[in-house]
Amino acid sequence: MYILDAGNDRIQRWWPGSTYGVTVAAATLSSPRGIAFDPSGNLIVADYSSHRVVLFPVAC
């Protein structure tokens, strides 16, 4: 599961049963507001304060 954490400007991946998440996108984000995945599995983020859409390759 991917969690958008707008207050900390990051996206985290949480595995089932885990007690913590792993940050997969953070350094370039400023108030992320939405996430989606393209057909190839890449993470697409709506970066609100930067007025842009960012694509992050995601390794499965």
C-alpha positions in Angstrom: 0.0 0.0 0.0 1.2 3.5 -0.8 0.5 6.3 1.6 0.6 10.0 0.7 2.0 12.0 3.7 1.4 15.6 2.7 2.4 17.0 6.1 5.9 15.5 5.7 6.1 15.9 1.9 6.6 12.2 1.2 5.1 9.0 -0.2 5.6 5.8 1.8 5.2 2.1 0.9 3.7 -0.1 3.6 3.8 -3.9 3.3 1.0 -6.0 4.8 1.6 -6.7 8.4 4.5 -4.2 8.7 4.7 -1.7 11.6 6.5 1.0 9.6 6.6 2.4 6.1 9.5 2.9 3.7 9.8 6.4 2.1 9.8 6.0 -1.7 9.6 9.6 -2.7 10.3 12.7 -0.7 13.3 15.0 -1.6 11.6 16.8 -4.5 8.0 17.0 -3.2 6.2 20.0 -1.7 2.7 19.3 -0.5 1.9 16.2 -2.6 -1.9 15.9 -2.9 -2.6 12.9 -5.1 -1.1 9.7 -6.3 -1.8 7.2 -9.1 0.0 4.6 -11.1 0.5 4.4 -14.9 0.1 1.1 -16.8 3.8 0.3 -16.3 3.5 0.6 -12.5 5.3 4.0 -12.2 4.1 6.3 -9.4 2.6 9.6 -10.5 2.3 12.3 -7.9 0.4 15.6 -8.0 2.8 18.0 -6.3 0.5 20.9 -5.2 2.9 23.6 -4.0 5.2 23.1 -7.0 2.3 23.1 -9.5 3.5 20.0 -11.3 3.0 16.3 -11.8 6.0 14.1 -11.1 6.7 10.5 -12.3 8.7 8.2 -10.1 9.8 4.8 -11.5 8.8 2.1 -9.1 10.7 -1.2 -8.8 8.5 -4.1 -7.7 
